[in-house]
Amino acid sequence: MNIPTDRKYAQTDEWVKVDGNIATIGVSDYAQDALSDIVYFEAIVAVGDTVTAGQQICTLESVKAAADVNSSVSGTVVAVNEDLANAPETVNQDPYDKAWMIKLELTTPAELEKLLDAAAYSQYLESRSH
């Protein structure tokens, strides 16, 4: 299981990578693997929207299930990865780079402290599999 150490993770399997005041959000390798072949992506937020932590930002559908993707932090949407609508399989192929979903300008950076680092997320995944 690939769990990069340069980002934070939610127990709902989203990751957040922060660069300055911009948070990029996507789903973890674990999440894409659990969903299997992703065939549909829809962002339900747009540039300029205000998002709060826990709010749904995207929907993913696979051959097995549908899943809501939530934001782990609050902010204003500054970018949406429109490429995923035409190539949702990118989430399976490259969940940490090309398959980012939205970028936010953070309004409450302290929320990042509630998220897990890579080691804690790895331990959390292990505890779920037993």
BELNOR-V673480 format. One line per field, one symbol per residue. ss: DSSP state (h for helix, s for strand, l for the rest). A space follows every 10 residues. Layout:
BEGIN
ss=???
END
This chain:
BEGIN
ss=lllllllssl lllssssssl lsssssslhh hhhhhllsss ssslllllls sllllsssss sslllsssss llllssssss llhhhhlllh hhhlllllll lsssssllhh hhhhlslhhh hhhhhhhhll
END
